[in-house]
Amino acid sequence: MRAELKEITGEGWQCQNCQSTLQRMPVDISYMGSNFQVELPRCVKCGFTFIPPELALGKMREVEKILEDK
């Protein structure tokens, strides 16, 4: 499954750890044995990935509930 999140660009955001600019790139996410690929802002230096609250508490929460109900 591949999700596109066009509103989350990461443009202008910097990594707090190494001060590098975040770039939007594919990130693999795993939960309860299911794998997903999502494009998110990520630090090219240290690999820190920014997951915005609206994604974590919205879409990801919905997927979590679906997988737990199986």
C-alpha positions as CSV (number, residue, x, y, z in Angstrom):
1,M,0.0,0.0,0.0
2,R,1.4,3.4,-0.9
3,A,-0.1,6.6,0.4
4,E,0.6,10.1,-1.1
5,L,0.3,13.0,1.4
6,K,0.6,16.0,-0.9
7,E,-0.2,18.5,1.9
8,I,2.8,17.4,4.0
9,T,5.8,18.7,2.1
10,G,8.4,19.3,4.8
11,E,9.4,22.4,2.9
12,G,11.2,24.8,5.2
13,W,11.5,22.3,8.1
14,Q,14.8,21.4,9.7
15,C,15.9,18.4,11.7
16,Q,16.3,19.3,15.4
17,N,19.1,16.8,15.7
18,C,21.5,17.9,12.9
19,Q,19.9,21.0,11.5
20,S,19.6,19.5,8.0
21,T,16.6,20.4,5.8
22,L,13.9,17.7,5.7
23,Q,13.1,16.3,2.3
24,R,10.0,14.5,1.4
25,M,10.8,10.8,0.6
26,P,9.3,7.3,0.8
27,V,9.3,5.9,4.3
28,D,8.4,2.3,5.2
29,I,6.0,1.9,8.2
30,S,5.2,-1.4,9.9
31,Y,2.4,-2.2,12.3
32,M,1.2,-5.6,13.5
33,G,2.9,-7.4,10.6
34,S,1.5,-5.0,7.9
35,N,3.9,-2.8,5.9
36,F,3.0,0.5,4.3
37,Q,5.0,3.0,2.3
38,V,4.2,6.7,2.9
39,E,6.0,9.8,1.6
40,L,7.0,12.0,4.6
41,P,9.5,14.7,5.4
42,R,12.7,13.0,6.4
43,C,16.2,14.1,7.3
44,V,18.7,12.9,4.7
45,K,21.6,13.0,7.3
46,C,20.3,11.2,10.3
47,G,17.0,9.6,9.1
48,F,14.7,11.4,11.5
49,T,11.1,11.2,10.1
50,F,8.6,13.9,10.9
51,I,5.1,12.4,11.3
52,P,2.6,15.3,11.6
53,P,0.0,15.1,14.4
54,E,-2.9,15.2,11.9
55,L,-1.4,12.0,10.2
56,A,-0.6,10.2,13.5
57,L,-3.9,11.0,15.1
58,G,-6.0,10.8,12.0
59,K,-5.2,8.4,9.1
60,M,-2.7,6.3,11.0
61,R,-5.1,5.9,13.9
62,E,-7.8,4.7,11.5
63,V,-5.5,2.1,10.0
64,E,-4.4,1.0,13.5
65,K,-8.1,0.4,14.5
66,I,-8.8,-1.6,11.3
67,L,-5.7,-3.8,11.8
68,E,-6.5,-4.4,15.5
69,D,-10.1,-5.4,14.6
70,K,-8.9,-8.2,12.3
